[in-house]
Amino acid sequence: MAHRILLDVDTGIDDAMAILFAVAHPEIEVLGIGCVAGNAPLSQVVANTLRVLDAADAPAIPVAAGASRPLIEPARPSHVHGEDGLGGLDLPPSSRQVDPRHSVDLFRDLILQAAADGNGKATIVALAPQTNIALLLRQYPEIAEALERIVFMGGSASGGNATAVAEFNVWQDPEAAAVTIGSGAPTYMYGLDVFNAVEMPRAERDRLADSARVGEQVVAQLLTHPMADPDPENPDGYSGHIGDAGAVVALVDPEALLTRVHPVRVELEGASRGQTVVDRRVRHGEDAVHGSAAAAHPVEVALGVDAARVNRVFLETIALLP
């Protein structure tokens, strides 16, 4: 397998599409899945994750429950994924069993096992608030060196969605995001700059809806539910965002994205709390000259995307589902 990954999810609409893609892609091996409160409360996230794995006819993959709230603040579920986190998608309950370990311990065990077996280090793909990841890196700091890297959907080099400057996943738990990028593990940020640019054409959604394959029908239903508040200029609400799934596509088709390594820090106070400050300057500023520059860490940041190419890879992979 080219990519051995651990998914950390708060399974809402786009996490579900990411799970379906990861399970179906022949160059991805999903070693395990951790669940965290975010788009929905933790118990709902776990139930959603198991149901999506059933829809994908996935093999036995360990799924563990993790943090039920951010490190400091209370949980604040998203209002755009519906009451069940899946936009009302009617999937039957799963008979899969939840791993008894906490997500942190599941991830530690799987990461160390992958590092030792000679088949390639594991990559964490974090598609949710990074509470589980921060707990893992704080409790077991040696894990940073055992990882290939951490790919996270979160942040922005421009504006926000949860606030004017903060993206939802980072805004949910800014301290956790700060721990992740400061851990010493290589990090890759798939943020709103590319997240919002990948929209599946309505015609493709309609084609999936008419498919005889269950997996494609499920994706069509997920695409139909808007992951944003109503737009007056788009009254039926269709946007077609594959969202988090794009971060997994980036693993298998990195050429579809334009990335640059920039210093990044997370704002932890005031009106800008949760903002990812991406320093794109090519010269030192006055803050460095006068000793007031805040600590930042190098992150590979996705800044541009070939949306049609990402959609094509996503559709070709989803077609492999039963």
Secondary structure, 3 states (H helix, E strand, C coil): CCEEEEEEECCCHHHHHHHHHHHHCCCEEEEEEEECCCCCCHHHHHHHHHHHHHHCCCCCCCEEECCCCCCCCCCCCCCCCCCCCCCCCCCCCCCCCCCCCCHHHHHHHHHHHHHHCCCCCEEEEECCCCHHHHHHHHHCCCHHHHEEEEEEECCCCCCCCCCCCCCHHHHHCHHHHHHHHCCCCCEEEECHHHHCCCECCHHHHHHHHCCCCHHHHHHHHHHHCCCCCCECCECCCCCCECCCHHHHHHHHCHHHEEEEEEEEEECCCHHHCCCEEECCCCCCCHHHHCCCCCCCEEEEEEEEECHHHHHHHHHHHHCCCC
